[in-house]
Amino acid sequence: MTDDHTPDFTKVPTGMLPFPPVEDVFVADQLELANHLHPLFSLDISTVNPEWSGVLHMLSPLEPYEGFVGELNERDGCHGYHYRTAGANRAD
């Protein structure tokens, strides 16, 4: 940070790794989760509190390319009342 305490958002903070490799985020037998969850950053939590250890990962869900999440469930009725309410409010 500068003297006026304005953060410099062009620099990666200490302990943070942006866009970590999926192999570092997901266990070996669940790498397919990367098809649904995009790793945004990893954070060494000892930078938050020196008594803590480990790494936290911030993930972002990937939306489908076409359509709406759960729209195929309208046919089989999985979501019942809650889906009917959301479905009535969507713009087709």
C-alpha positions in Angstrom: 0.0 0.0 0.0 1.1 3.6 -0.5 1.4 6.2 2.2 -2.2 7.3 1.7 -3.3 3.7 2.4 -4.8 3.2 -1.1 -4.4 -0.5 -2.0 -2.5 -1.3 -5.2 -4.8 -3.7 -7.0 -2.3 -4.3 -9.8 -0.2 -6.4 -7.4 -1.1 -9.9 -6.0 -1.2 -9.8 -2.2 1.2 -11.9 -0.2 -0.1 -15.4 0.3 -2.5 -15.3 -2.6 -2.2 -17.3 -5.8 -4.6 -16.2 -8.6 -6.1 -18.9 -10.8 -4.4 -21.9 -9.2 -4.0 -25.2 -11.2 -7.0 -27.4 -10.8 -4.7 -30.2 -9.6 -3.8 -28.0 -6.6 -7.5 -27.4 -5.8 -9.3 -30.7 -6.3 -8.3 -34.2 -5.1 -6.9 -36.5 -7.9 -10.1 -38.6 -8.2 -12.4 -35.5 -8.5 -10.6 -33.4 -11.1 -13.8 -33.4 -13.1 -15.2 -30.9 -10.7 -13.1 -28.3 -12.6 -15.8 -28.7 -15.4 -18.3 -27.1 -13.0 -16.2 -25.0 -10.6 -13.5 -22.5 -11.7 -10.7 -21.8 -9.2 -10.4 -18.1 -8.8 -7.6 -17.9 -6.2 -6.0 -19.8 -3.3 -5.1 -18.1 -0.1 -2.5 -19.2 2.5 -4.6 -18.6 5.7 -1.5 -18.1 7.8 -1.4 -14.6 6.2 -4.7 -13.9 8.0 -3.7 -15.4 11.3 -0.3 -16.9 12.0 -1.8 -19.5 14.2 -3.8 -21.0 11.3 -2.4 -23.3 8.6 -3.6 -24.5 5.3 -4.9 -23.1 2.1 -8.4 -21.9 1.2 -9.7 -21.9 -2.4 -12.3 -19.5 -3.8 -14.3 -21.1 -6.5 -16.8 -19.8 -9.0 -19.5 -22.0 -10.5 -19.5 -22.3 -14.3 -22.9 -21.6 -15.9 -24.1 -23.7 -18.8 -23.5 -22.3 -22.3 -27.1 -22.5 -23.3 -30.3 -22.5 -21.3 -30.8 -22.2 -17.6 -29.5 -24.1 -14.6 -32.2 -26.8 -13.9 -34.4 -26.1 -16.9 -34.4 -29.8 -17.8 -35.9 -30.6 -14.4 -39.1 -28.9 -15.4 -39.9 -32.0 -17.4 -39.3 -34.5 -14.6 -40.5 -32.3 -11.8 -37.5 -32.7 -9.5 -37.7 -29.2 -7.9 -41.5 -29.1 -7.3 -43.0 -25.8 -6.1 -39.7 -23.9 -5.9 -38.8 -24.6 -9.5 -42.3 -23.7 -10.7 -42.0 -20.3 -9.0 -38.6 -19.6 -10.5 -39.7 -20.9 -13.9 -42.7 -18.6 -14.0 -40.4 -15.6 -13.5 -37.8 -16.3 -16.1 -37.8 -14.5 -19.4 -37.9 -16.9 -22.4 
